[in-house]
Amino acid sequence: MAMNVVVCVKQIPDPAAPSSLDPGTKTLNRSGKLILDDSDSYGVEMALQLAGNVEGSEVTLVSMAPGGEVSGLRTALAMGAARAILVSDDSLAGSDALSTAKVLAAAIRRAEPDLVIAATESTDGYTGTLPVQVAELLGLPSVTFAKSVATDGRNLKVERQTEAGYDEVECPLPAVVTVTAGVVEPRYPSFKGIMAAKSKPVETLTVSDLGLDASQVGWAGARQEITDVSEAEARSAGEVVVDEGDGAERIVAFLEQVKVV
Amino acid sequence: MDFAESEEHELLRSATGEIARRFGHDYFVQQARSSGSSGELWQAIADQGFLGAHLPEAYGGGGGGISELTIVCEETATQGCPLLLILVSAAICAELIARFGTDGQKAAWLPGLVAGEKMAFAITEPDAGSNSHRLGTTARRDGDLYVLKGTKTFISGVDEASRLLVVTRTGTDEESGRGRLSLFVVDADAPGLTRQRIPVEMTIPEKQFTLFFDDVEVPADRLLGQEHEGLRVVFHGLNPERITGAAIGNGIGRYALAKAAAYANDRSVWGVPIATHQGIAHPLATAKVELELARLMTAKAAWLHDHDPGSAAAGEAANMAKYAAAEAALHCLDVAIQTHGGNGMTTEFGLADLWGLARLLRIAPVSREMILNFVAGHSLGLAKSY
């Protein structure tokens, strides 16, 4: 059965470049060029693989970003997604996770998805709450921390990562699933994919296009407030162990101490 | 005029860079020192269709141009993995087959080259370095065959190639005494073809060879382009080779300056990072200016080649780009090593091992002096001595 797979993708400041906080709003400075959040590339790959298994299936990207930013979307389109929906609106500045979820849910609903895939959390915000909020707003079941995803077009089979191992979870579609970085190995875009990306449709929507009111989103609608930010504690230098023939044992002892082995 | 990089080019840059970063300079050096090849990295780049970016879509290529291949060259080199064989296999051989090959030849060879097969290019000879008119390797027609005889030297990557594109003499122009040239695609394992490795002081995976053609029989359908018209064919491959050669230099320059900037900001000897000393900062800044000028001319040359191949403007820009990029690469590497002090010469910091290749770029694909001759004669109209 052909599936319409939606992937939530976030476009974030390049983590390799120095980042800064706006001292006024205490939020991340997003004025520069944004790129595809690496953690979303796993979801895009998962979606492409699931859609690729069934003829007629299609992957749609949904993103919310300032300034009509599409750089990160183009990367995912070059990987093979068919189209994208971008919500970009000045009134969205300052949106908290719940407001963002409302916006994304409204955009996702337009795409009439059979399956919605998201990362477990973004690499710049790390709240990790958005996907389940989206699921709740859409009235869909949500399965989190998937390390493996399979579907027959009606049901979803997920291996859900836990501390001890994994749970086998099944649920009916449509559903929202969050995938971990281990779920699949993201492909690099091919030359043909890169050349095709520019001509793929990106529908750009405003808040009012989604039937939402500006007072529900952005600073106006935010129910959380960042009251203070402080410098991260400098990491200590760590312990240097000189190998006097017992290096291997010392490493094992350390790993045992932190309960890795 | 528009100097903004297109989204496609940005994506190609980032994708190539990410793939090459996964391998990295340590891999590159390890392959070079162990007499290995750049095979895995090469294949990873080929798998994305990047080595055929400039080739026709009908034969599996990307339908782009040398501008795109230049990006692939530069970005791999920027990650410390300069791939010399892109110049040879993709920029010369595949380009010439796409331009001059029959439909049958294109169908036979281009899909393989797109998929990562390698083709070596054999033109230079012991007694005819930069002077192609004097080539001594002959191809004699014998029924349905040509029989090749002679010696080629400084031929890169023959051990990794499945075939070679060989430039031969099929006659002599009686008026000028210059060779009439013809090109043949020869199997690397053809009977009568032997090779001898030339030890060189370059830390790169590709090896250099002298080739001996001892009555090597080549079917007549391996002739690329018109018989005796090979010089015209060869000339069409020179600009792509120079432009991609420039891109390798530009990539080495970026690699070196990135390492130097990181080191200068990190290294503190007199209580402040050494980057704050103008004795460190200004040489790096000067090299950066030269590098960006070289990159600009390289992009222009690639654009001109893609829009008006064989034009005088494309030839001039390709020569100037190659000159500027080779000089910039050496300068960037030199100041990067100087910035690192003693560490600049260590294996760990991965700079000094690139010196051999960067230095080669001042000699090949065309020497600095031959470029200056060209600019003097063609660009300035100065009288020629030869």
Interface residues (C-beta under 8 A of the other chain):
Chain A: I35 S71 R74 T75 A78 Y188 P189 S190 F191 K192 I194 M195 A197 K198
Chain B: S6 E7 E8 E10 L11 L12 S14 A15 E18 I19 Q48 G49 F50 G52 A53 G62 G63 G64 E68
